[in-house]
Every structure is written in structure tokens, then in C-alpha cells.
Amino acid sequence: MWHCAAETAPSAESLAGIEQLLAASRYPEAIAALRQAINASPDDADLHARLARALADDEQLTAAVGAFEHALVLNPDDGAACVDLAVLLTRLDRFAEATAQLDAAVAAHPDLAAAHRILGKLQFREGRYVEAVHAYERATQADPGLGEAWFDLAQAHMKLMDLDAAEAALQRAISTDSTDARFHDGLGFVHYKRRQFAPAAAKFETALQLDPLLARAHFNLGNSYLRLGREAEGRQHLETFRQLDDQERRLYSLETTILQSPERAGLYHDMAVILGQRGEYDKARRRYVQAVLRDSNFAPSYHNLGNMQLREGRLAEAMGLFRRALRADSTYVIAYRSLGNAYMRQQQVSAALETFEQGLRQDPGNGDLQHRASLAREILHETRKQR
């Protein structure tokens, strides 16, 4: 049953402003704006669904579940909200509720491909591979262009040792998106299982060209190279796999801990550091922002956000963030170094020297700052001599 939004529904401009806040990871502000809009239009199902997604992005999963449930009371026909709610329930380990939610969704909406797919993933998780195959097949029938469902179908066929069916599903996945590294890696693994190591290696190489951070493709390529007698290259890829796998395990551990302690700024910062090491800068920026939103005096995240701005050539913005880090914590010595270096890039040597010396007052034995201060003094001395 559809409910009409009140006449005070938010304008397109205000909704666009909320979307801008979400895009900038400014979740508390977006959530506050959405709640204000809901107060004016309490029967607007779309607003409740938007609020639920913002709460989920801000790791407030239980509150997000409640908002989705409210949205679905107002509009039970919102298939996307049904699926998003089920995904949230799985993140909270409420698998029976998620399954019930999806069963109801596919009963009401037989053509809702995403619901069939997520239901299949829950069945796959429980080892019910035949049922998962049927669910994935219904997803691909509903939306033949849903590459994710073809990929999932291939994984279920692999569990049932049906390599021909897995290969066919992966070929369909690739036809929907030839740039998805996982699809090529999956097809390579089918070749590997058939002991066709050269074709397998070629597919794994393609996968890594598309996504150098795909850990399992390094593992698979390393093993393929070993089978082909290319031992040095094989060992190198296996070592890369170990490094990436360790990062992924740490990220997973941090994500799990965030579910228990969503207000701990350090957790988001630690995730951002790993993501930055992996070159996933947009994801890292989002996590740094979440850190400082939870603790406005969390100097390390301000500093690292400054470094990201510096990498993008935004010197003024970077310097502002370095100063913000020092306002948060005047003992955070690395920020003096970064701010001083930025002054040096602007050829403001006196300001750089003053900044380095401020850092040395906090840490007199810091050799790096001593060296940078010495260089700044030499430059100033030479400049005065030339005058």
C-alpha cells in the first residue's frame, strides 16, 4: 500500500544537499537533515529508506534496521529496501530473519533479481548448494545482465563439481562486465581444476591487470606458475598473496570490531591506513572522515587526510589539515614536519624553520626535525648572504 508524502516533502534542492553530505562521508549531518525532513513528512517511505542507508553507512546497523522496517511498513513494495534490510540482518548475524525477509520479498516480487541472489548467498553459506543454484538461476532469469549472480552461480556449480556449468556461468558473467577481475579469476580457476595450467595462468594474469589487489588471483597465479616450472615468479605471487591476505584479514577484523564499538575513532583510522597502503584512496578518505567525526581531536586522521590532499596537489587544503591536527594535539610531532615541508614547498623558509623548531620543542631529540631545521637555516643564511 502506497502512502502519499505530505505537502511539506523536502525539495529537490534539500535532497541534493543531503546527497552531497553523504558523498562527503558527513553522515551525522546527513542523518540529522533526514530526521528533520522526516519530522516534516513522517509518512514518506523514501525518506525512511534514505535514513536507513545513511545509518548503515555510519555503522549504526541496529538503528538502520529499524528505519528500513519503518520504510517497509509505509511501502511494502519497496524491493530495494527489502534486499538492503536483509543484507543488514546478515551483517548482524540475524540469518533466519534475513532469510524470512527474502522469502517474503521473492514471493511478492518474483522478478526481484537482487532478492533471489542474496537468498542464494544465504543458502550457499549454509552449504545448501543445490538450493543456491536454483536461487541464482532465478536471479539470472530475472536479470540476465546481473553479472554478480552469474558469478555466484558459478561458485555454487564449483561446489557441486560441475565445471562445465561453472565455466558457462563465468562466460556469461564476463559478457556482462569484461572489466571485473573476479570473473576472469573464476574462469582461470576452472581451467586450473582441469589441470590446464597455461590457460589458467593467462586468465589470472588478466585478472591482476584489472585488479592488482585481488589476493586470490595472486595465489592462483602463483600456483599456476609453479605448475608450469616458473618457480621464482610463482613464489613472488604467493608472497604477494600472503601480504594482501593479511591486510584483508586485518580489515575484516576491524570491520567486525566496529560493529561492536562503532564510536571508536581509532578503528576507522586503522582501516584507513590499510586502505591507503593498498592504494584505495577514496575508501581511505571516507574512513579518516569517519574517525574525525567520532573524535574531533583525533590528530592522526587529520594529518593523514592532509597527506591525501597533498598527494592531489591541494597544498592549501593540506596545510589547513596539518594545522587542524596540531590544534587537536600540539604534541603530534609528525604534523610539524609535514606542515614545515609544505611551507618549504611554498618557499616560505622562515615559516618552515619556525614550524620545525616548534616540533623540536616537543621532541628535542628528533633527528629528522633537526636535519630539516638545519637545512632551513642554511637556506636562510645563503639567502641573507646574497642580499
matplotlib code that plots the C-alpha trace (Angstrom):
import matplotlib.pyplot as plt

x = [0.0, 1.5, 1.3, 1.4, 4.1, 3.0, 2.8, 5.9, 8.0, 11.6, 12.6, 14.9, 17.5, 17.4, 17.6, 20.6, 22.2, 21.8, 23.3, 26.3, 26.8, 26.6, 29.1, 31.5, 31.0, 29.5, 27.0, 25.9, 24.9, 23.1, 21.3, 20.2, 18.9, 17.0, 15.4, 14.4, 12.8, 11.0, 9.6, 8.0, 6.9, 6.6, 4.8, 7.4, 8.7, 11.6, 12.9, 12.9, 14.8, 17.3, 17.8, 18.3, 21.0, 22.7, 22.6, 24.1, 26.9, 27.6, 27.8, 24.6, 23.3, 20.6, 19.1, 19.3, 17.3, 14.6, 14.5, 14.1, 11.4, 9.5, 10.0, 8.6, 5.6, 4.9, 5.7, 5.9, 6.5, 10.0, 12.0, 15.4, 14.6, 13.7, 17.1, 19.1, 17.3, 18.2, 21.8, 21.9, 20.4, 23.1, 25.8, 24.2, 24.3, 20.5, 20.4, 16.9, 15.3, 17.2, 16.0, 12.4, 12.7, 13.9, 11.4, 8.6, 10.3, 10.6, 7.1, 5.7, 8.2, 9.2, 11.3, 13.3, 16.7, 18.7, 16.5, 16.9, 20.7, 21.0, 18.8, 21.1, 24.1, 22.5, 21.8, 25.4, 26.7, 24.7, 26.1, 22.8, 24.4, 21.6, 19.1, 21.7, 22.0, 18.2, 18.1, 21.0, 19.3, 16.1, 18.2, 19.8, 16.4, 15.0, 18.0, 20.4, 22.7, 23.4, 27.0, 27.3, 24.5, 26.3, 29.5, 27.7, 26.1, 29.5, 30.7, 27.8, 28.4, 32.0, 31.0, 28.9, 31.9, 30.1, 32.9, 31.1, 28.2, 30.6, 32.5, 29.3, 28.2, 31.5, 31.5, 28.1, 29.4, 32.3, 29.9, 28.1, 31.3, 34.7, 36.5, 35.6, 38.7, 36.9, 35.1, 38.4, 39.9, 37.0, 37.3, 41.0, 40.3, 38.0, 41.0, 43.2, 40.9, 41.1, 44.9, 45.0, 47.7, 48.7, 45.2, 44.6, 47.7, 46.5, 43.2, 44.8, 47.2, 44.2, 42.5, 45.6, 45.9, 42.3, 42.8, 46.4, 44.9, 42.9, 44.6, 43.2, 44.3, 47.9, 47.5, 46.1, 48.6, 51.5, 50.3, 49.9, 53.4, 54.8, 53.0, 54.5, 58.0, 58.2, 59.2, 60.6, 57.5, 55.3, 56.9, 56.7, 53.0, 52.4, 54.3, 52.1, 49.1, 50.2, 50.7, 47.3, 45.6, 47.0, 45.6, 42.2, 42.1, 43.0, 40.4, 37.8, 38.8, 38.4, 35.0, 33.9, 35.1, 33.4, 30.1, 30.7, 32.2, 31.1, 32.2, 35.9, 37.7, 40.9, 39.2, 38.3, 41.8, 43.4, 41.2, 42.0, 45.8, 45.5, 43.3, 45.7, 48.6, 46.5, 46.0, 42.3, 42.3, 38.6, 37.8, 40.6, 39.4, 35.9, 37.3, 39.5, 36.5, 34.5, 37.4, 37.4, 33.6, 33.7, 36.6, 37.1, 40.6, 41.9, 45.1, 46.4, 43.4, 43.5, 47.2, 46.7, 43.8, 46.3, 48.7, 46.0, 45.2, 48.9, 49.1, 46.4, 48.2, 45.9, 48.6, 46.4, 43.9, 46.7, 48.2, 44.9, 44.5, 48.0, 47.2, 44.0, 45.9, 48.2, 45.2, 43.9, 47.2, 50.2, 52.5, 51.8, 55.3, 54.9, 52.4, 55.1, 57.3, 54.5, 53.4, 57.1, 57.6, 54.5, 56.0, 59.2, 57.3, 55.8, 59.4, 58.3, 61.6, 61.2, 57.8, 59.1, 62.0, 59.7, 57.4, 60.3, 61.6, 58.1, 58.2, 61.7, 60.4, 58.0, 60.7, 64.2, 65.9, 64.0, 66.8, 64.6, 63.3, 66.8, 68.0, 65.1, 65.6, 69.3, 68.6, 66.2, 68.8, 71.4, 68.9, 68.1, 71.8, 72.6, 69.7, 70.9, 74.5, 73.2, 71.5]
y = [0.0, 3.3, 6.3, 9.8, 12.1, 15.2, 18.5, 19.5, 16.9, 18.1, 19.9, 18.6, 21.1, 19.9, 16.2, 17.1, 18.8, 15.6, 13.5, 15.8, 15.3, 11.6, 11.7, 13.6, 11.0, 13.6, 11.1, 12.7, 15.9, 13.9, 11.8, 15.0, 16.5, 13.4, 13.2, 16.8, 16.0, 13.0, 15.2, 17.3, 14.3, 11.3, 9.1, 9.5, 5.9, 7.1, 9.3, 6.5, 4.3, 7.1, 7.4, 3.7, 3.7, 6.7, 5.0, 1.8, 3.8, 5.3, 1.8, 2.3, -1.0, -1.7, 1.8, 1.2, -2.0, -0.1, 2.6, 0.1, -1.7, 1.6, 2.3, -1.1, -0.6, 2.6, 1.0, -2.8, -2.8, -1.3, -4.2, -2.5, -1.7, -5.4, -6.5, -3.9, -4.8, -8.5, -7.6, -5.6, -8.5, -10.8, -8.4, -8.6, -12.4, -12.5, -15.0, -16.5, -13.1, -12.2, -15.5, -14.8, -11.3, -12.5, -15.3, -12.8, -10.5, -13.1, -14.3, -10.8, -9.9, -13.0, -10.8, -9.1, -10.4, -9.0, -10.7, -14.1, -13.5, -12.6, -15.6, -17.8, -16.4, -17.3, -20.8, -21.1, -20.0, -22.9, -25.4, -25.8, -25.6, -27.1, -24.6, -21.8, -22.8, -22.6, -19.2, -17.8, -19.2, -17.3, -14.2, -14.5, -15.2, -12.1, -10.0, -11.7, -8.7, -9.2, -10.4, -10.9, -13.5, -15.4, -15.3, -16.6, -19.3, -20.4, -20.7, -22.9, -25.1, -25.4, -26.7, -29.3, -30.1, -29.2, -27.5, -27.2, -25.3, -23.2, -22.2, -21.4, -19.1, -17.4, -16.7, -15.1, -13.1, -11.8, -10.9, -8.6, -6.9, -7.8, -5.5, -7.4, -9.2, -11.7, -13.1, -13.8, -15.2, -17.6, -18.8, -19.3, -21.5, -23.7, -24.2, -24.9, -27.5, -29.2, -29.0, -26.6, -24.5, -22.3, -21.1, -20.7, -18.5, -16.3, -15.7, -15.0, -12.5, -10.8, -10.6, -9.0, -6.5, -5.4, -5.5, -5.9, -6.1, -9.3, -11.6, -14.9, -14.2, -13.8, -17.1, -18.9, -17.4, -18.3, -21.9, -22.0, -20.7, -23.3, -26.0, -24.5, -24.6, -20.8, -21.1, -17.6, -15.9, -18.3, -17.7, -13.9, -14.1, -16.3, -13.8, -11.0, -13.1, -13.5, -9.8, -8.9, -11.7, -10.4, -6.9, -8.3, -10.3, -7.1, -5.2, -7.8, -7.9, -4.1, -4.2, -6.8, -4.8, -1.6, -3.4, -3.8, -0.4, 2.0, 5.1, 4.2, 6.7, 4.6, 1.7, 3.8, 5.3, 1.9, 0.8, 3.9, 3.4, -0.1, 1.1, 3.8, 1.3, -0.6, 2.5, 2.6, 6.3, 7.0, 4.3, 5.5, 9.1, 8.0, 6.1, 9.1, 11.4, 8.9, 8.9, 12.7, 12.8, 10.5, 12.3, 15.9, 15.8, 12.7, 14.3, 11.3, 11.2, 15.0, 14.6, 11.7, 13.5, 16.3, 14.0, 12.8, 16.4, 17.0, 13.9, 15.5, 18.8, 20.7, 22.4, 24.9, 22.3, 20.0, 22.8, 23.5, 19.9, 19.7, 22.8, 21.2, 18.1, 20.3, 22.2, 18.8, 17.6, 20.0, 17.1, 15.3, 15.9, 14.4, 17.1, 19.8, 18.0, 17.8, 21.5, 22.6, 20.7, 22.3, 25.8, 24.8, 23.9, 27.4, 28.8, 30.2, 29.1, 31.2, 29.8, 26.3, 26.8, 28.1, 25.1, 22.6, 24.3, 24.1, 20.4, 20.2, 21.9, 18.9, 16.3, 17.8, 14.6, 14.1, 13.7, 14.2, 17.5, 18.6, 17.8, 19.7, 22.7, 22.7, 22.8, 25.6, 27.6, 27.1, 28.3, 31.4, 32.0, 31.8, 34.0, 36.7, 36.5, 37.0, 40.2]
z = [0.0, -1.1, 1.2, -0.2, 1.1, 3.0, 1.2, 3.2, 1.4, 1.1, -2.0, -4.7, -3.6, 0.0, -1.1, -3.3, -0.3, 1.7, -1.1, -1.1, 2.6, 2.1, -0.7, 1.6, 4.3, 6.6, 7.9, 11.2, 9.3, 6.6, 9.3, 11.2, 8.0, 7.1, 10.5, 10.2, 6.8, 8.3, 11.1, 8.4, 6.3, 8.6, 6.1, 3.3, 2.9, 0.7, 3.4, 5.9, 3.4, 2.8, 6.5, 6.9, 4.3, 5.9, 9.3, 7.7, 6.1, 9.6, 11.0, 13.1, 11.9, 14.5, 14.0, 10.2, 10.6, 12.4, 9.8, 7.0, 8.8, 9.2, 5.5, 4.5, 6.8, 4.8, 1.4, 1.4, -2.3, -2.0, -3.2, -2.8, 0.8, 1.3, 0.0, 1.8, 5.1, 4.5, 3.9, 7.1, 9.0, 7.7, 8.9, 12.4, 12.2, 12.1, 9.3, 10.0, 9.9, 6.7, 5.0, 6.1, 4.7, 1.4, 1.2, 1.6, -0.9, -3.7, -3.1, -3.6, -6.3, -8.4, -10.7, -8.0, -9.1, -6.2, -3.6, -5.3, -5.4, -1.7, -0.8, -2.8, -0.9, 2.4, 1.2, -0.1, 3.3, 4.9, 2.4, 0.6, -2.9, -4.9, -3.5, -4.0, -7.7, -8.1, -6.4, -8.6, -11.7, -10.8, -10.3, -13.8, -15.3, -13.7, -14.8, -17.4, -17.1, -13.4, -13.6, -9.8, -10.0, -12.8, -10.8, -7.7, -9.8, -11.0, -7.4, -6.5, -9.5, -8.5, -5.1, -6.9, -9.1, -12.3, -14.1, -17.4, -15.8, -13.8, -17.0, -18.8, -16.0, -15.8, -19.5, -19.1, -16.2, -18.3, -21.1, -18.7, -17.5, -19.0, -16.6, -13.4, -12.3, -10.2, -13.2, -15.0, -11.9, -11.6, -15.1, -14.6, -11.6, -13.8, -16.1, -13.1, -11.8, -15.2, -14.9, -17.9, -16.3, -19.2, -20.0, -16.3, -15.8, -18.7, -17.1, -13.7, -15.4, -17.0, -13.5, -12.0, -14.8, -13.9, -10.1, -8.8, -5.2, -5.9, -3.4, -4.6, -8.2, -6.9, -5.0, -8.1, -10.5, -8.1, -8.0, -11.8, -12.3, -10.0, -12.0, -15.2, -13.7, -13.3, -9.6, -8.9, -10.3, -8.6, -5.2, -5.8, -6.4, -3.4, -1.2, -2.6, -1.7, 1.9, 2.3, 0.7, 2.6, 5.9, 5.1, 4.2, 7.5, 9.4, 7.6, 8.3, 12.0, 12.2, 10.5, 12.9, 15.9, 14.5, 14.7, 18.5, 19.1, 16.3, 18.2, 18.4, 16.1, 16.1, 14.4, 11.4, 11.3, 11.3, 8.5, 6.5, 7.0, 5.5, 2.6, 1.9, 1.8, -0.8, -2.9, -2.2, -1.5, -1.8, 0.8, 3.0, 2.9, 3.9, 7.0, 8.0, 7.9, 10.0, 12.5, 13.0, 13.1, 16.0, 17.7, 16.7, 18.3, 16.6, 15.2, 13.2, 10.9, 10.2, 9.4, 7.0, 5.4, 4.8, 3.2, 0.8, -0.1, -0.7, -3.0, -5.1, -5.3, -2.9, -0.8, 0.9, 2.0, 3.2, 5.3, 6.9, 7.9, 9.3, 11.4, 12.5, 13.6, 15.7, 17.3, 18.2, 19.6, 19.9, 20.7, 17.4, 16.1, 12.6, 11.8, 12.5, 9.9, 7.3, 7.8, 7.7, 4.5, 3.0, 3.9, 2.2, -0.9, -0.8, -0.4, 3.0, 4.6, 7.8, 8.5, 7.8, 10.2, 12.9, 12.4, 12.6, 15.8, 17.3, 16.7, 18.3, 21.4, 21.7, 20.8, 21.2, 20.1, 16.8, 14.3, 11.3, 12.5, 13.5, 9.9, 8.3, 10.6, 9.8, 6.0, 6.5, 8.5, 5.7, 3.1, 5.1, 5.7, 2.0, 1.1, 3.5, 2.2, -1.4, -0.3]

ax = plt.figure().add_subplot(projection="3d")
ax.plot(x, y, z, "-o")
ax.set_aspect("equal")
plt.show()
